[in-house]
Amino acid sequence: MKTLLAILLAGVSLVALQEQDHRDAKAPLPTMGESGAVTYESLAQAIIALRATEKELVRGMLTHYAGMAARYLELAAGAQGTQREQYLQSAAVQIDNIAHEGNRQVRAIRARLLEAGHRHKTGPGSPEDYIFINGTEKQVLIVLANKINKLTADTPEQEIRAALRNFLPIFEKYMAAEQVAALPAAEKTDR
């Protein structure tokens, strides 16, 4: 009798377990939907933050290059001989760095990022990727850098100062245009 009771108890327990498994099978299976969406949202926020950080880094580099170019042009205006030529060449290099949104080391890094699929924007006259300086603006800056690079030790101080007066408003205009482009539509109409 004890054996029969043990078998009966084991059978009832087995049926109860199977019934529980059967009820669990009717319950909706857990999905990745909600947790996947939360994780993806977190990833999206990180990517957006990284892109904003990259944009501010590039803005800082371009501003630094512009400051260096202006300083070299000021120094060139007050210098003479080969020193003047060296300052002019250094100013031209800095303006070229602005045109290409980075010096050679930065350009190599950006080329790797492009290869990996990291893109910014392209536009009319800008078949290549850019953050601030589009293709048309790039060409203006390259022409200016080449003109400054061709100035010599005999270039009058007034001509060097004129190059400085030309350069700064161009740079400021290009950077301001980018800031306006980034504003919401309502704020653009206020300008």
Buried (B, 14 or more C-beta within 10 A) or exposed (E): EEEEEEEEEEEEEEEEEEEEEEEEEEEEEEEEEEEEEEEEEEEEEEEEEEEEEBBEEBBEBBEEBBEBBBBBBBBBBEBEEEEBBBBBBBBBBBBBBBBBBBBEEBEEEBEEBEEEEEEBEEEEEBEEBBBBBBBEBBBBBBEBBEBBBEBEBEBEEEEBBEBBEEBBEBBEEBBEEBEEEEEEEEEEEEE
